[in-house]
Amino acid sequence: MVNVFSGVLDLSLGSWNEKSTLFQDELTRQKEKIISILKSQGIIHGHLEIHDDNFALCFFRKRDGSVDFNKVPRLYAIDFDAATLLPNDN
């Protein structure tokens, strides 16, 4: 059984990196952590390491709905259509 979630995210990490260097170090750390955790669980995404368009940002919002640029956005891995699970060696 697979749980599937749907939501609207703001923009891809690749698009963000073309426009801004804000949060670059923090987002790079989030990206590396996501890749590391997936690998530790035996999940091979298929193309996370190739480009940053399979990561999406979700910005925090102020009460008026505008983006809060004082907070580092959350980063999510998306597009798992080519993902595979490594065989268990046990």
C-alpha positions in Angstrom: 0.0 0.0 0.0 1.2 3.5 -0.8 0.1 6.8 0.7 -0.1 9.6 -1.9 -0.4 13.2 -0.9 -1.2 16.1 -3.1 -0.6 19.8 -2.5 0.5 23.0 -4.1 4.1 24.0 -3.6 5.6 27.3 -4.6 8.4 26.6 -7.2 11.2 24.3 -8.0 14.6 24.6 -6.4 16.0 24.9 -9.8 13.8 27.9 -10.7 14.6 29.5 -7.3 18.4 29.1 -7.8 18.1 30.8 -11.2 16.5 33.8 -9.6 18.1 34.1 -6.1 20.9 33.1 -3.8 18.8 33.7 -0.7 18.7 30.6 1.6 21.2 28.8 -0.7 23.2 27.2 2.1 20.2 26.2 4.1 18.4 24.7 1.0 21.5 22.8 0.0 21.7 21.2 3.5 18.0 20.3 3.2 18.5 18.8 -0.2 21.5 16.7 1.0 19.6 15.5 4.0 16.6 14.4 1.9 18.9 12.5 -0.5 20.7 10.9 2.4 17.6 9.8 4.2 16.1 8.3 1.0 19.3 6.4 0.3 19.5 5.1 3.9 16.0 3.7 3.4 17.0 2.1 0.2 15.0 4.4 -2.0 16.5 5.5 -5.3 14.5 8.4 -6.7 16.0 8.1 -10.1 17.0 11.7 -10.9 17.3 13.9 -7.7 21.1 14.2 -8.2 20.7 15.2 -11.9 18.8 18.5 -11.5 17.1 20.6 -8.9 13.7 20.6 -10.5 12.6 17.6 -8.5 12.8 19.6 -5.4 10.0 22.1 -4.6 10.0 24.9 -2.1 7.1 25.8 0.2 7.5 29.2 1.7 6.1 30.3 5.0 3.4 32.9 4.8 2.6 36.0 6.7 -1.0 36.6 8.0 -1.7 38.6 4.8 -0.6 35.7 2.6 2.6 37.2 1.4 5.8 35.2 1.5 7.8 35.5 4.7 11.4 35.9 3.5 12.6 35.9 7.1 12.1 32.1 7.3 13.9 29.4 5.3 11.3 27.6 3.1 10.7 23.9 3.5 12.1 21.8 0.7 10.3 18.7 -0.6 11.4 16.0 -3.1 8.8 15.4 -5.8 8.2 13.3 -8.9 8.8 9.8 -7.7 7.7 8.1 -10.9 11.1 6.7 -11.6 11.8 5.7 -7.9 12.9 2.2 -7.1 13.6 0.3 -3.9 16.9 -1.4 -3.5 16.7 -5.1 -2.9 17.0 -6.2 0.8 20.2 -8.1 1.3 18.9 -10.0 4.3 
